[in-house]
Amino acid sequence: MRQTIKQLKELVLDLKHYFEKSLPLILLGVALGYTFANHLETQRIEPIEVGFATVEDMSFLVQQLKECQDNSLDGSY
């Protein structure tokens, strides 16, 4: 029993040492992955949203077109 606990403590200390040695590499990998993911996100082309005109907008445009048509007909004759 005593031997097993001693082996377990040694195993835990070895794992702790290994983790402490590899932690900078893990953090570097995480930072590079995060940076690369952000780079890919900025490269993605977002679809352009097209808004819809209201009835008031359309009425205004139709009125402007009618006025332009009336003015062009008056000037051409």
C-alpha positions as CSV (number, residue, x, y, z in Angstrom):
1,M,0.0,0.0,0.0
2,R,2.8,2.4,1.0
3,Q,4.6,1.6,-2.3
4,T,1.5,2.3,-4.3
5,I,1.0,5.7,-2.7
6,K,4.7,6.6,-3.3
7,Q,4.4,5.6,-6.9
8,L,1.3,7.6,-7.3
9,K,3.0,10.7,-5.8
10,E,5.9,10.3,-8.2
11,L,3.5,9.9,-11.1
12,V,1.7,13.1,-10.1
13,L,5.0,15.0,-9.7
14,D,6.1,13.7,-13.1
15,L,2.8,14.8,-14.7
16,K,3.1,18.2,-13.0
17,H,6.7,18.7,-14.3
18,Y,5.6,17.6,-17.8
19,F,2.7,20.0,-17.8
20,E,4.8,22.9,-16.5
21,K,7.3,22.2,-19.4
22,S,4.6,22.0,-22.1
23,L,2.4,24.9,-20.9
24,P,4.2,27.6,-23.0
25,L,3.7,25.4,-26.1
26,I,0.1,24.8,-25.3
27,L,-0.5,28.6,-24.8
28,L,1.4,29.4,-28.0
29,G,-0.8,26.9,-29.9
30,V,-3.9,28.4,-28.5
31,A,-2.8,31.9,-29.4
32,L,-1.9,30.9,-32.9
33,G,-5.2,29.1,-33.4
34,Y,-7.2,32.1,-32.1
35,T,-5.3,34.4,-34.4
36,F,-5.8,32.2,-37.4
37,A,-9.5,31.8,-36.6
38,N,-9.9,35.6,-36.4
39,H,-8.0,36.0,-39.7
40,L,-10.4,33.5,-41.4
41,E,-13.4,35.3,-39.9
42,T,-12.2,38.7,-41.4
43,Q,-11.6,37.1,-44.8
44,R,-15.2,35.8,-45.0
45,I,-17.3,37.9,-47.3
46,E,-20.5,38.9,-45.5
47,P,-23.6,39.1,-47.6
48,I,-24.8,42.6,-48.2
49,E,-28.2,43.3,-46.7
50,V,-30.6,45.0,-49.1
51,G,-33.2,47.1,-47.4
52,F,-36.8,47.3,-48.6
53,A,-38.4,50.6,-49.6
54,T,-41.4,51.8,-47.8
55,V,-44.6,52.8,-49.5
56,E,-43.7,56.4,-48.9
57,D,-40.3,55.9,-50.5
58,M,-41.9,54.3,-53.6
59,S,-44.6,57.0,-53.8
60,F,-41.9,59.7,-53.8
61,L,-39.9,57.9,-56.5
62,V,-42.9,57.4,-58.7
63,Q,-43.8,61.1,-58.3
64,Q,-40.3,62.1,-59.2
65,L,-40.3,59.9,-62.3
66,K,-43.6,61.3,-63.4
67,E,-42.3,64.8,-63.1
68,C,-39.2,63.9,-65.0
69,Q,-41.3,62.3,-67.8
70,D,-43.6,65.3,-67.9
71,N,-40.7,67.7,-68.1
72,S,-38.9,65.7,-70.8
73,L,-42.1,65.5,-72.9
74,D,-42.7,69.2,-72.6
75,G,-39.1,70.0,-73.6
76,S,-39.0,67.7,-76.6
77,Y,-42.0,69.1,-78.4
